[in-house]
Amino acid sequence: MQEKKDKGKITRRKFLAGLAVCTSALALPIGGANASTWEEYFRQHFKRLDKDELDTILKNMEKELSEKYRKAVTVKATPPMENVVFGYALDLSRCIGCRRCVYACVKENNLSRTPQIHWINVLEFEKGNKKWQYLEHSNRYYNPEDVPQKGHFYVPVQCQQCKKPPCIKVCPVKATWQEPDGIVVVDYNWCIGCRFCMAACPYGARSFNWAKPYIPKEEFNPSMHYLGNRPQYKGVVGKCTFCIQRSREGRYTACVEACPVGARKFGNLLDPKSEIRYILEQLTVFRLKEGLDTNPKFFYFFSMGSPVKS
């Protein structure tokens, strides 16, 4: 029934795939396509837009989203700051597994509530698990009345913002790339939903929008960045962008601000006076799956002894 129901529906992925094999004429929607729809289909890649084109797109997006969500929306395309490469550090001996970071991220980045999309996964492990860094033997669906649970520890995982990101190499349409400040971004208008990037990511950090995202109007965040927290489409892949709409304005990410125990640290890796540099230089840090040579800019450390020991 579902196959029959969707048979005549033209999705963005089908349309762009049609263009790739020169069959776009067959994929065009017949009737009912307004100017906004055509703009979405034929929009240039973000990196090819000139200033006037980008300004027009941002203004149109602001107008449409303001009408849809009944809020004064601003959409920016703030460029990277000079001499800035963002890095992250997470103190696993402090993390209590409360997931406040998860839901702060959802709200800040306009992620779908139905179906639920999370860019941060908090994994629960039993103490004494010597292979926890492989991530596979974890419980991401724990739901006790209180946390932390005795005999367990927690490992939040999100996009590791790799210096050598395997996700970029496999994207057939160059919809994802790395910016000069180290943030790996996605142009949702060019993503065809092939999910190659999801298969290539060893951290499970990318999420596919299986259905049209639902964001309650009262919880919609009207302050957006084109490459960050603008509403996504059905059939595209999203991921953490270090809250690009905040970090490029000199602010902490939403998850850093939401953490009740101060386990999350964020800053400029090139600034010798930054907190993140102090952590890297004064504490013993490590990265997940270091043997894969992805060189993440996301570091983990224990400030109060390792909770891995039973």
Residue frames relative to the residue before (quaternion, step in Angstrom):
aa qw qx qy qz dx dy dz
M 1.0000 0.0000 0.0000 0.0000 0.00 0.00 0.00
Q 0.6693 0.5042 -0.3066 0.4514 3.59 0.90 -0.91
E 0.6335 0.5349 -0.3272 0.4534 3.55 1.04 -0.82
K 0.6633 0.4960 -0.2997 0.4735 3.56 0.99 -0.87
K 0.6396 0.5476 -0.3111 0.4408 3.55 1.03 -0.86
D 0.7601 0.3804 -0.1952 0.4894 3.59 0.97 -0.88
K 0.3969 0.7715 -0.4472 0.2176 3.56 1.28 -0.14
G 0.7823 0.3427 -0.1815 0.4875 3.56 0.89 -0.88
K 0.5253 0.6538 -0.4049 0.3642 3.58 1.25 0.04
I 0.2566 -0.7670 0.5722 0.1363 3.56 -0.87 0.98
T 0.1446 -0.7921 0.5897 0.0630 3.56 -0.52 1.17
R 0.6569 -0.5014 0.3777 0.4176 3.57 -1.26 0.32
R 0.6442 0.5258 -0.3375 0.4412 3.56 0.99 -0.80
K 0.6559 0.5041 -0.3155 0.4650 3.60 0.94 -0.88
F 0.6570 0.5285 -0.3163 0.4346 3.54 0.97 -0.88
L 0.7066 0.4559 -0.2715 0.4682 3.56 0.82 -0.99
A 0.6117 0.5279 -0.3504 0.4736 3.55 1.10 -0.66
G 0.6186 0.5462 -0.3316 0.4571 3.55 1.10 -0.73
L 0.6305 0.5235 -0.3315 0.4675 3.56 1.01 -0.80
A 0.6502 0.5556 -0.3199 0.4077 3.55 0.94 -0.90
V 0.7672 0.2950 -0.1747 0.5420 3.58 1.11 -0.62
C 0.5480 -0.6746 0.3587 0.3405 3.54 1.25 0.61
T 0.5495 0.5854 -0.4267 0.4162 3.59 0.99 0.80
S 0.2440 0.8124 -0.5035 0.1645 3.55 1.14 0.51
A 0.5823 0.5909 -0.3882 0.4013 3.59 1.05 -0.57
L 0.6791 0.4725 -0.2876 0.4825 3.56 1.08 -0.67
A 0.6946 0.5008 -0.2696 0.4405 3.57 1.14 -0.57
L 0.4880 0.6884 -0.4334 0.3165 3.60 1.22 -0.27
P 0.4773 -0.6527 0.4953 0.3177 3.59 -1.00 0.75
I 0.3386 -0.7457 0.5407 0.1922 3.55 -0.93 0.85
G 0.8426 -0.0124 -0.0287 0.5376 3.57 -0.33 1.24
G 0.7926 0.3678 -0.2440 0.4207 3.53 -1.26 0.45
A 0.5670 0.5934 -0.3998 0.4080 3.60 1.20 -0.03
N 0.2153 -0.7915 0.5608 0.1129 3.58 -0.59 1.14
A 0.7384 -0.4185 0.2835 0.4463 3.56 -1.32 0.08
S 0.6330 0.5418 -0.3321 0.4421 3.57 1.02 -0.78
T 0.6396 0.5333 -0.3212 0.4509 3.57 1.00 -0.84
W 0.6670 0.4932 -0.3029 0.4692 3.56 0.93 -0.91
E 0.6184 0.5430 -0.3468 0.4500 3.57 1.02 -0.76
E 0.6395 0.5265 -0.3242 0.4569 3.58 0.99 -0.83
Y 0.6882 0.5008 -0.2892 0.4381 3.57 0.89 -0.95
F 0.8063 0.3211 -0.1316 0.4791 3.56 0.87 -0.98
R 0.3512 0.7618 -0.4868 0.2437 3.60 1.22 0.22
Q 0.4894 -0.6583 0.4947 0.2870 3.54 -1.02 0.87
H 0.6156 -0.5047 0.4479 0.4070 3.54 -1.27 0.37
F 0.6216 -0.5909 0.3672 0.3601 3.57 -0.99 0.88
K 0.6931 0.4976 -0.2843 0.4373 3.58 0.90 -0.89
R 0.6825 0.4699 -0.2876 0.4804 3.60 1.24 -0.28
L 0.5237 0.6462 -0.4136 0.3703 3.59 1.23 -0.18
D 0.3080 -0.7146 0.5850 0.2287 3.57 -0.99 0.79
K 0.7413 -0.4401 0.2645 0.4322 3.58 -1.26 0.25
D 0.6725 0.4977 -0.3067 0.4538 3.59 0.88 -0.90
E 0.6489 0.5121 -0.3200 0.4629 3.58 0.96 -0.84
L 0.6704 0.4976 -0.2975 0.4630 3.56 0.93 -0.92
D 0.6411 0.5255 -0.3298 0.4517 3.60 0.92 -0.83
T 0.6484 0.5168 -0.3138 0.4626 3.58 0.98 -0.82
I 0.6542 0.5132 -0.3067 0.4633 3.56 0.94 -0.89
L 0.6636 0.5078 -0.3067 0.4557 3.58 0.91 -0.91
K 0.6584 0.5029 -0.3126 0.4647 3.60 0.94 -0.83
N 0.6533 0.5049 -0.3131 0.4693 3.58 0.96 -0.82
M 0.6458 0.5202 -0.3111 0.4644 3.54 1.01 -0.85
E 0.6380 0.5257 -0.3220 0.4615 3.58 0.97 -0.84
K 0.6588 0.5184 -0.3049 0.4519 3.58 0.92 -0.90
E 0.7031 0.4762 -0.2734 0.4518 3.57 0.82 -1.01
L 0.6954 0.4639 -0.2821 0.4707 3.59 0.91 -0.87
S 0.5994 0.5499 -0.3611 0.4560 3.59 1.11 -0.62
E 0.6687 0.4868 -0.2937 0.4792 3.56 1.00 -0.81
K 0.6800 0.5065 -0.2970 0.4391 3.57 0.93 -0.87
Y 0.8064 0.2853 -0.1327 0.5007 3.59 0.84 -0.97
R 0.3791 -0.7697 0.4475 0.2521 3.57 1.36 0.06
K 0.5742 0.5087 -0.4105 0.4929 3.51 0.96 1.03
A 0.5224 -0.6091 0.4858 0.3464 3.57 -1.24 0.45
V 0.1180 -0.8414 0.5273 0.0100 3.57 -0.15 1.33
T 0.0814 -0.7563 0.6461 0.0627 3.55 -1.11 0.76
V 0.0696 -0.7803 0.6213 0.0141 3.56 -0.90 0.98
K 0.0913 -0.8160 0.5708 0.0081 3.56 -0.58 1.16
A 0.1992 -0.7238 0.6373 0.1740 3.52 -1.37 0.13
T 0.0140 0.8493 -0.5259 0.0427 3.55 0.96 0.96
P 0.3511 -0.7594 0.5069 0.2074 3.62 -0.67 1.05
P 0.6636 -0.4857 0.3692 0.4330 3.60 -1.24 0.19
M 0.4406 -0.6589 0.5381 0.2865 3.55 -1.18 0.59
E 0.5314 -0.6257 0.4620 0.3358 3.57 -1.12 0.59
N 0.8464 0.1468 -0.1344 0.4940 3.54 -1.18 0.71
V 0.5751 0.5427 -0.3957 0.4671 3.56 1.02 0.84
V 0.0828 0.7276 -0.6789 0.0536 3.53 -0.99 0.97
F 0.3216 -0.7963 0.4848 0.1655 3.55 -0.48 1.21
G 0.0198 -0.7809 0.6243 -0.0023 3.51 -1.16 0.77
Y 0.2403 -0.7728 0.5802 0.0916 3.54 -1.25 0.51
A 0.0341 -0.7808 0.6233 0.0263 3.55 -1.12 0.66
L 0.1116 -0.8136 0.5702 0.0189 3.55 -0.97 0.87
D 0.3053 -0.7692 0.5444 0.1374 3.55 -0.74 1.15
L 0.2525 -0.8155 0.5052 0.1265 3.58 -0.19 1.28
S 0.6140 0.5473 -0.3663 0.4350 3.60 1.13 -0.40
R 0.6866 0.4524 -0.2845 0.4928 3.59 1.24 -0.25
C 0.5712 0.6279 -0.3884 0.3586 3.61 1.05 -0.70
I 0.1860 -0.8082 0.5541 0.0716 3.58 -0.84 1.03
G 0.5100 -0.6912 0.4019 0.3172 3.59 1.24 0.15
C 0.3425 0.7868 -0.4632 0.2215 3.60 1.16 0.47
R 0.3330 -0.7835 0.4538 0.2634 3.59 1.30 -0.41
R 0.3332 0.7359 -0.5292 0.2595 3.62 1.09 0.40
C 0.5902 0.5691 -0.3563 0.4481 3.56 1.14 -0.62
V 0.6268 0.5625 -0.3294 0.4268 3.56 1.00 -0.88
Y 0.7606 0.4009 -0.2149 0.4633 3.55 0.74 -1.07
A 0.5638 0.5494 -0.3900 0.4777 3.57 1.21 -0.36
C 0.6358 0.5246 -0.3097 0.4740 3.56 1.07 -0.79
V 0.6327 0.5393 -0.3284 0.4483 3.58 0.93 -0.89
K 0.7068 0.4643 -0.2652 0.4631 3.57 0.83 -1.00
E 0.6775 0.5051 -0.2944 0.4463 3.58 0.88 -0.91
N 0.7949 0.3519 -0.1517 0.4705 3.56 0.90 -0.94
N 0.4563 -0.7263 0.4275 0.2855 3.57 1.24 0.41
L 0.2398 0.7804 -0.5351 0.2171 3.54 0.87 0.99
S 0.6172 -0.5871 0.3882 0.3516 3.54 -1.14 0.65
R 0.3131 -0.7328 0.5768 0.1799 3.54 -1.08 0.83
T 0.7830 0.0649 -0.0333 0.6177 3.57 1.14 -0.64
P 0.4268 -0.3685 -0.7677 0.3045 1.55 -0.65 2.42
Q 0.5884 -0.6041 0.4074 0.3506 3.57 -1.18 0.53
I 0.0667 -0.7615 0.6445 0.0203 3.52 -1.01 0.95
H 0.0371 -0.7924 0.6088 -0.0074 3.57 -0.82 1.03
W 0.2610 -0.7592 0.5745 0.1595 3.57 -0.94 0.87
I 0.7059 0.3252 -0.2415 0.5810 3.59 1.31 -0.12
N 0.0866 -0.7692 0.6312 0.0490 3.57 -0.95 0.89
V 0.1769 -0.7653 0.6100 0.1049 3.57 -0.85 0.97
L 0.1723 -0.8154 0.5508 0.0450 3.54 -0.55 1.23
E 0.2541 -0.7634 0.5791 0.1320 3.54 -1.01 0.88
F 0.0548 -0.7893 0.6115 -0.0021 3.55 -0.97 0.96
E 0.4563 -0.6340 0.5385 0.3160 3.53 -1.26 0.45
K 0.5296 -0.6152 0.4726 0.3429 3.55 -1.02 0.76
G 0.7258 0.3850 -0.3070 0.4804 3.54 -1.00 0.83
N 0.5099 0.6313 -0.4259 0.4000 3.60 1.29 -0.11
K 0.2423 -0.8235 0.5014 0.1086 3.55 -0.25 1.28
K 0.7245 0.4173 -0.2370 0.4948 3.59 1.20 -0.37
W 0.2789 0.8169 -0.4785 0.1609 3.56 1.21 0.39
Q 0.6094 0.5824 -0.3657 0.3946 3.61 1.07 -0.58
Y 0.5656 0.5734 -0.3960 0.4410 3.58 1.23 -0.20
L 0.3657 -0.7978 0.4048 0.2567 3.58 1.38 -0.30
E 0.5879 0.6335 -0.3781 0.3319 3.59 1.07 -0.61
H 0.7446 0.3838 -0.2214 0.4993 3.61 0.92 -0.86
S 0.4030 0.6971 -0.4758 0.3539 3.53 0.56 1.24
N 0.3305 -0.7003 0.5901 0.2283 3.52 -1.36 0.20
R 0.1051 -0.8202 0.5608 0.0408 3.57 -0.40 1.19
Y 0.6860 0.4713 -0.2736 0.4820 3.58 1.28 -0.13
Y 0.2600 0.7757 -0.5341 0.2129 3.59 1.14 0.54
N 0.0157 0.8176 -0.5733 0.0508 3.58 -1.03 0.76
P 0.1335 0.8068 -0.5627 0.1208 3.64 0.63 1.06
E 0.6289 -0.5280 0.3984 0.4086 3.57 -1.26 0.19
D 0.8018 0.1089 -0.0447 0.5859 3.56 1.06 -0.73
V 0.1070 -0.7547 0.6430 0.0747 3.52 -1.23 0.62
P 0.5512 -0.1597 -0.8168 -0.0592 1.51 -2.23 1.15
Q 0.4702 -0.6610 0.5118 0.2828 3.54 -1.20 0.60
K 0.5384 -0.6298 0.4545 0.3270 3.56 -0.96 0.86
G 0.8073 0.2545 -0.2066 0.4908 3.54 -0.98 0.90
H 0.7001 0.4120 -0.2678 0.5181 3.59 1.26 0.21
F 0.0886 -0.7531 0.6422 0.1120 3.53 -1.34 0.28
Y 0.3636 -0.7705 0.5072 0.1300 3.55 -1.23 0.51
V 0.1099 -0.7917 0.6006 0.0191 3.54 -1.04 0.88
P 0.1981 -0.7747 0.5893 0.1158 3.63 -0.36 1.17
V 0.0624 -0.7946 0.6039 -0.0003 3.56 -0.96 0.91
Q 0.1074 0.7571 -0.6389 0.0845 3.55 -1.00 0.89
C 0.7516 -0.3054 0.2404 0.5330 3.60 -1.17 -0.24
Q 0.3268 -0.7770 0.5137 0.1600 3.57 -0.77 1.07
Q 0.3210 -0.7798 0.4828 0.2362 3.59 1.32 0.05
C 0.0064 -0.8618 0.5059 -0.0363 3.53 0.82 1.11
K 0.4849 -0.6302 0.5205 0.3113 3.54 -1.18 0.60
K 0.7499 0.1965 -0.1262 0.6190 3.56 1.24 -0.60
P 0.0323 -0.8645 0.5014 0.0115 3.61 0.49 1.14
P 0.3630 -0.7486 0.5088 0.2211 3.62 -0.59 1.08
C 0.5659 0.6168 -0.3839 0.3897 3.60 1.14 -0.52
I 0.6461 0.5327 -0.3226 0.4413 3.57 1.03 -0.77
K 0.6473 0.5577 -0.3209 0.4087 3.56 0.96 -0.88
V 0.7517 0.4287 -0.2256 0.4476 3.59 0.97 -0.81
C 0.5155 0.6532 -0.4320 0.3478 3.62 1.18 -0.25
P 0.3378 -0.7922 0.4700 0.1932 3.63 -0.47 1.13
V 0.7590 0.3563 -0.1977 0.5079 3.62 1.16 -0.41
K 0.4488 -0.7178 0.4283 0.3160 3.60 1.31 0.23
A 0.2756 0.7854 -0.5052 0.2278 3.57 1.02 0.82
T 0.7503 0.2768 -0.1800 0.5728 3.58 1.25 -0.27
W 0.0877 0.7900 -0.5977 0.1044 3.55 -1.00 0.87
Q 0.4655 -0.6668 0.5078 0.2844 3.56 -1.33 0.17
E 0.3504 -0.7421 0.5426 0.1793 3.54 -0.87 1.04
P 0.6783 -0.5107 0.3335 0.4098 3.63 -1.20 0.36
D 0.6832 0.4590 -0.3008 0.4818 3.62 1.13 -0.47
G 0.6434 -0.5841 0.2944 0.3977 3.55 1.28 0.39
I 0.5584 0.6166 -0.3928 0.3921 3.60 1.24 -0.21
V 0.2864 -0.7292 0.5996 0.1636 3.56 -0.91 0.98
V 0.0885 -0.8289 0.5521 -0.0163 3.56 -0.62 1.17
V 0.2593 -0.7380 0.6024 0.1589 3.54 -1.39 0.23
D 0.2484 -0.7155 0.6297 0.1728 3.56 -1.02 0.83
Y 0.3327 -0.7938 0.4761 0.1805 3.57 -0.19 1.31
N 0.6384 0.5389 -0.3356 0.4352 3.58 1.12 -0.52
W 0.7228 0.3964 -0.2506 0.5075 3.57 1.24 -0.25
C 0.5098 0.6317 -0.4268 0.3986 3.57 1.26 -0.21
I 0.2108 -0.7951 0.5592 0.1031 3.60 -0.82 1.00
G 0.5173 -0.6964 0.3925 0.3055 3.58 1.24 0.20
C 0.3267 0.7697 -0.4962 0.2338 3.60 1.13 0.49
R 0.3030 -0.8059 0.4503 0.2366 3.57 1.31 -0.46
F 0.2931 0.7481 -0.5368 0.2577 3.60 1.14 0.48
C 0.6359 0.5446 -0.3276 0.4380 3.58 1.02 -0.82
M 0.6278 0.5334 -0.3320 0.4595 3.58 1.05 -0.73
A 0.6656 0.4964 -0.2976 0.4713 3.56 0.98 -0.85
A 0.6895 0.4943 -0.2824 0.4477 3.58 1.04 -0.75
C 0.6268 0.5602 -0.3457 0.4168 3.60 1.10 -0.63
P 0.3008 -0.7863 0.5106 0.1747 3.63 -0.57 1.07
Y 0.6765 0.5002 -0.2815 0.4615 3.59 1.29 -0.11
G 0.4102 -0.7307 0.4600 0.2937 3.59 1.27 0.04
A 0.3695 0.8008 -0.4065 0.2385 3.55 1.17 0.63
R 0.6651 0.4766 -0.3142 0.4815 3.59 1.24 -0.02
S 0.1980 -0.7943 0.5700 0.0703 3.55 -1.08 0.81
F 0.2951 -0.7586 0.5627 0.1444 3.55 -0.95 0.98
N 0.3400 -0.7289 0.5599 0.1991 3.57 -0.95 0.90
W 0.2111 -0.8203 0.5238 0.0900 3.55 -0.10 1.32
A 0.7889 0.1610 -0.0761 0.5881 3.57 1.11 -0.61
K 0.6648 -0.4637 0.3762 0.4488 3.56 -1.27 0.13
P 0.4354 -0.7267 0.4578 0.2696 3.61 -0.57 1.08
Y 0.1937 -0.7639 0.6050 0.1135 3.54 -1.10 0.77
I 0.0015 -0.7784 0.6262 -0.0452 3.57 -0.79 1.10
P 0.4125 -0.7072 0.5069 0.2699 3.63 -0.62 1.03
K 0.5555 -0.6393 0.4157 0.3315 3.57 -0.89 0.92
E 0.6861 0.4997 -0.2957 0.4384 3.57 0.94 -0.85
E 0.7252 0.4047 -0.2396 0.5029 3.62 1.21 -0.37
F 0.4345 0.7161 -0.4458 0.3158 3.56 1.28 0.05
N 0.3033 -0.7451 0.5700 0.1673 3.58 -0.92 0.97
P 0.2516 -0.8292 0.4821 0.1293 3.62 -0.35 1.17
S 0.6271 0.5128 -0.3441 0.4747 3.61 1.26 -0.09
M 0.0860 0.8589 -0.4857 0.1378 3.56 -0.18 1.30
H 0.2523 -0.6997 0.6432 0.1820 3.48 -1.44 0.29
Y 0.5851 -0.6174 0.4008 0.3403 3.57 -0.96 0.88
L 0.7593 0.3566 -0.1880 0.5108 3.59 1.00 -0.83
G 0.6943 0.4826 -0.2720 0.4595 3.57 1.24 0.16
N 0.8883 -0.0698 0.0949 0.4438 3.51 -0.49 -1.26
R 0.3286 0.7023 -0.5662 0.2796 3.59 0.97 0.66
P 0.6257 -0.5545 0.3706 0.4045 3.62 -1.07 0.60
Q 0.3589 -0.7436 0.5299 0.1935 3.54 -0.94 0.93
Y 0.4766 -0.6549 0.5116 0.2867 3.53 -1.36 0.10
K 0.5771 -0.5060 0.4806 0.4241 3.53 -1.29 0.14
G 0.8134 0.2945 -0.2047 0.4580 3.56 -1.01 0.83
V 0.6494 0.4619 -0.3540 0.4896 3.61 1.17 0.39
V 0.4260 -0.6914 0.5302 0.2437 3.55 -1.30 0.40
G 0.0939 -0.7976 0.5947 0.0354 3.57 -0.96 0.92
K 0.0534 -0.7940 0.6056 0.0007 3.56 -1.29 0.32
C 0.6630 -0.4746 0.4014 0.4172 3.52 -1.36 0.21
T 0.1117 -0.7886 0.6025 0.0518 3.56 -1.03 0.86
F 0.5110 -0.6232 0.4162 0.4210 3.60 1.21 0.44
C 0.5390 -0.6371 0.3909 0.3883 3.58 1.09 0.80
I 0.0806 -0.8632 0.4974 0.0305 3.56 0.75 1.09
Q 0.6237 0.5460 -0.3303 0.4514 3.57 1.16 -0.63
R 0.7035 0.4061 -0.2488 0.5276 3.57 1.24 -0.39
S 0.6957 0.5071 -0.2935 0.4155 3.58 0.75 -1.07
R 0.6917 0.4594 -0.2943 0.4732 3.60 0.99 -0.70
E 0.6333 0.4585 -0.3347 0.5261 3.55 1.32 0.09
G 0.5845 -0.6159 0.3536 0.3924 3.58 1.28 0.24
R 0.5537 0.6035 -0.3889 0.4217 3.59 1.21 0.47
Y 0.5665 -0.5663 0.4709 0.3698 3.54 -1.31 0.33
T 0.5678 -0.5616 0.4678 0.3787 3.54 -1.27 0.36
A 0.6445 -0.5441 0.3703 0.3893 3.58 -1.20 0.48
C 0.6564 0.5229 -0.3229 0.4375 3.60 0.98 -0.77
V 0.6047 0.5442 -0.3536 0.4617 3.59 1.09 -0.67
E 0.6948 0.4796 -0.2745 0.4603 3.57 0.88 -0.96
A 0.6936 0.5003 -0.2799 0.4362 3.59 1.06 -0.71
C 0.5615 0.6332 -0.3985 0.3536 3.61 1.12 -0.54
P 0.3296 -0.7941 0.4758 0.1857 3.64 -0.54 1.11
V 0.7378 0.4040 -0.2243 0.4920 3.59 1.22 -0.31
G 0.4958 -0.6963 0.4110 0.3169 3.59 1.25 0.16
A 0.3234 0.7809 -0.4819 0.2311 3.55 1.11 0.64
R 0.7179 0.4556 -0.2320 0.4725 3.58 1.19 -0.53
K 0.0630 -0.7934 0.6053 -0.0129 3.55 -0.93 1.02
F 0.0102 -0.8110 0.5820 -0.0595 3.56 -0.95 0.91
G 0.3003 0.7708 -0.5292 0.1890 3.57 -0.98 0.75
N 0.6758 -0.4895 0.3929 0.3864 3.49 -1.41 -0.21
L 0.3786 -0.7561 0.4943 0.2014 3.56 -0.57 1.17
L 0.6747 0.5006 -0.2913 0.4575 3.57 1.20 -0.47
D 0.6135 0.5402 -0.3451 0.4613 3.58 1.27 -0.14
P 0.3384 -0.7816 0.4829 0.2037 3.64 -0.35 1.16
K 0.6868 0.4699 -0.2805 0.4785 3.60 1.24 -0.33
S 0.4950 0.6783 -0.4210 0.3429 3.58 1.26 -0.01
E 0.6241 -0.5547 0.4010 0.3769 3.57 -1.22 0.51
I 0.6509 0.5276 -0.3320 0.4332 3.56 0.95 -0.81
R 0.6379 0.5109 -0.3321 0.4710 3.59 1.04 -0.70
Y 0.6119 0.5412 -0.3500 0.4585 3.58 1.03 -0.73
I 0.6548 0.5144 -0.3132 0.4567 3.59 0.92 -0.89
L 0.6823 0.4969 -0.2918 0.4499 3.57 0.88 -0.96
E 0.7334 0.4408 -0.2355 0.4608 3.58 1.03 -0.77
Q 0.7689 0.3828 -0.1851 0.4775 3.58 1.10 -0.69
L 0.7554 0.3329 -0.1872 0.5325 3.61 1.16 -0.47
T 0.5052 -0.6127 0.5028 0.3416 3.54 -1.28 0.30
V 0.0238 -0.8131 0.5806 -0.0340 3.56 -0.49 1.19
F 0.0728 -0.7772 0.6224 0.0570 3.56 -1.27 0.35
R 0.3029 -0.7353 0.5782 0.1826 3.53 -1.32 0.31
L 0.5597 -0.6210 0.4328 0.3373 3.55 -1.10 0.65
K 0.8608 0.0422 -0.0530 0.5044 3.55 -1.09 0.84
E 0.0681 0.8555 -0.5091 0.0666 3.55 0.93 0.94
G 0.5985 0.6008 -0.3566 0.3919 3.57 1.12 -0.56
L 0.6092 0.5764 -0.3507 0.4167 3.59 1.21 -0.30
D 0.3568 -0.7751 0.4588 0.2480 3.59 1.31 -0.12
T 0.3471 0.7264 -0.5181 0.2888 3.59 0.97 0.85
N 0.2400 -0.8233 0.4812 0.1819 3.58 1.31 -0.34
P 0.0098 -0.8296 0.5580 -0.0174 3.61 0.53 1.10
K 0.3315 -0.6970 0.5939 0.2272 3.53 -1.29 0.47
F 0.5457 0.5394 -0.3937 0.5062 3.53 1.28 0.61
F 0.0746 -0.8306 0.5512 -0.0269 3.55 -0.50 1.26
Y 0.2134 -0.7485 0.6145 0.1288 3.55 -1.25 0.57
F 0.0444 0.7964 -0.6024 0.0312 3.57 -1.16 0.57
F 0.3163 -0.7062 0.5974 0.2104 3.54 -1.35 0.27
S 0.1878 -0.8074 0.5505 0.0991 3.60 -0.55 1.10
M 0.7909 0.2668 -0.1239 0.5365 3.60 1.19 -0.47
G 0.7295 -0.3744 0.2392 0.5200 3.57 1.01 0.67
S 0.5273 -0.6717 0.4313 0.2912 3.53 -1.02 0.79
P 0.3322 -0.7450 0.5438 0.1975 3.60 -0.87 0.97
V 0.4611 0.6884 -0.4419 0.3438 3.55 1.28 -0.02
K 0.6324 0.5430 -0.3387 0.4365 3.56 1.05 -0.70
S 0.4366 -0.7099 0.4937 0.2482 3.56 -0.94 0.90
